[in-house]
Each structure stands twice: as C-alpha cells, then as structure tokens.
Amino acid sequence: MKNILIPTDFSANSRNAIRHALSLFGQGSCHFYLLHVVQPYIYGATELPVTGFPADVEKGMMEKSYSELERILSEIRDDYPHADARFTLMAEYGFFIDSMRKLVSEKDISLIVMGTRGASGLREMTVGSNTGDVITKVKCPVLVIPEDTPLKPAGRMVFPTDYSIPYSPRVLDTLLFFADHFSMSVEVLYMVKKNGESLTAEQQVNKEYLCSYLEQRPHGFHRVRGKNLGEAIEEFTAGRDTDWVAMMAKKLNFFQQTLFRPTVARISYHTRIPFLVLHE
C-alpha cells in the first residue's frame, strides 16, 4: 500500500480504524492521509438548496477540525513511536463523498480504512450514511473495521462468491496483494440453497479462472448450504479463525443485502470481522 486515506469524525470507531491502519501498515513506506470533512448545512426537504456557514463560523470549524487532527497525530506518535509512515492532515469543507472521490483521484489513494458502529450501526446503515456511501460510490478498495475489533495479525480471508460474474484482474490482484502481504490463506465460499445444485457452464468457467489465480497461494474452495449469504458466512466463520471477509462491490444489491441487513439473531459475524470491499 502506498497512499492510505482514513476519514475520521473523531469518534471512538474512527480512532479504532486508525489504530488498525497503523498496526497493519505503519511499518513501511505508506503515506497516511487523515481526513475530516466539515459538511455544509442542508435545510428543508430533498432538492432544496444548501446553505453554507457564515465565513467566520466556517473558518472556526475548519481550525477546530485541524486542531483535532493534530491532537490525533500526536497520539499516534506517542502510541506508535517506531512507525516510519508519513502523515498528512486534511480538513475539507464540502460534501463527504465528493471530498473522498476528489482525494482518491488527486492523491492516488490505494486503500480507504473506515470504522463502523458494529451490529447496530450496520442495521442502521443506509445509502445516506458515510460508510455505506463510500463502499458503494467511491471506486477504491475499502477496509471496514467493525467496532471493538481487536488488533491481531491477519491469517485467513474468506471470499464469498456465487461465480456468476467474471473476476477482473484488478479485483483479484488487490485480493492477492493483501493475502500475500499478510500471509493470509484465501478461503472461497460458495453458497447453495439446496442439495444437488450444480454450477452453470458460465459459473464453472469463472470458478476455474479464480482457481488458476489462486493456485500458487494457500487457498481452499468451500460449498455451504444456506438460506442467504449472510447466514452462510456467519456459519462458516463461526467455527474457523477468520480474520477478514473480502467481497466484490460489483453486485451492489447483493452486497448491501449481505452486509447491511443482518437479522437480530445473527449479528456476531458483522460485529467482529473486518471486511474488505473490492472495486473494479
């Protein structure tokens, strides 16, 4: 990873994401961009105009944001004295997603690291929330860190797929970069809804392509039965030491249903395992 963007709202969850990013990538030549976005005030219903803050108020908010970023950086220096990564502090005024897209392009961002509020946060996550918008609207790999996820070395990555769409080299190269960087095995997970279900010719071609990409690395192919992918992932990871779940963002409806609508009875997967979102 060369340039890593970490947006922060100064919450405990965003600080947890910063700690994970430093723990994973702090020893190396990474350049971390710590970003806080001050968004303009929106009044009225949808489609009505937006209004900015008075100039003096906006200036004060930006100065306060930068001061808080400096405090976070000071804490990072204290907690990670041997980290040799570079840091750039950025306070932006504007819409969150617009700011993220601009910085991803201008700074050649390789990865975004964000935190969530855990199960309750994921249940409430909609298209309007920051994390939900980033993983669906910003074309950059995103590592999402659930609340209270402990810091530990990565060792196993689960890659759920239905083999229905071709895998682009960019998606697989990103997946394998992380697998190689952290010496993780890649466990491919395919869910069927009934026994005896077989792959179509197209699915078989996609599976064989994926298999050829993984053949020189530790990996496994798994087939599980379940009513939906969320439950299948939950059941599969419950009995295994799983560190990350990696998913393609190409099928957004499928992706959102899996990650953002867990049932109350099955939320442990969503609260304990970081997930990596892969974009084309």
Secondary structure as GFF3:
##gff-version 3
##sequence-region A 1 280
A	DSSP	beta_strand	3	7	.	.	.	ID=ss1
A	DSSP	alpha_helix	12	25	.	.	.	ID=ss2
A	DSSP	beta_strand	31	38	.	.	.	ID=ss3
A	DSSP	beta_strand	41	42	.	.	.	ID=ss4
A	DSSP	beta_strand	50	51	.	.	.	ID=ss5
A	DSSP	alpha_helix	55	79	.	.	.	ID=ss6
A	DSSP	beta_strand	86	93	.	.	.	ID=ss7
A	DSSP	alpha_helix	96	106	.	.	.	ID=ss8
A	DSSP	beta_strand	111	115	.	.	.	ID=ss9
A	DSSP	alpha_helix	118	124	.	.	.	ID=ss10
A	DSSP	alpha_helix	130	137	.	.	.	ID=ss11
A	DSSP	beta_strand	142	145	.	.	.	ID=ss12
A	DSSP	beta_strand	156	160	.	.	.	ID=ss13
A	DSSP	alpha_helix	169	181	.	.	.	ID=ss14
A	DSSP	beta_strand	185	192	.	.	.	ID=ss15
A	DSSP	alpha_helix	201	214	.	.	.	ID=ss16
A	DSSP	beta_strand	219	225	.	.	.	ID=ss17
A	DSSP	alpha_helix	229	238	.	.	.	ID=ss18
A	DSSP	beta_strand	244	248	.	.	.	ID=ss19
A	DSSP	alpha_helix	252	260	.	.	.	ID=ss20
A	DSSP	alpha_helix	268	272	.	.	.	ID=ss21
A	DSSP	beta_strand	275	278	.	.	.	ID=ss22
###
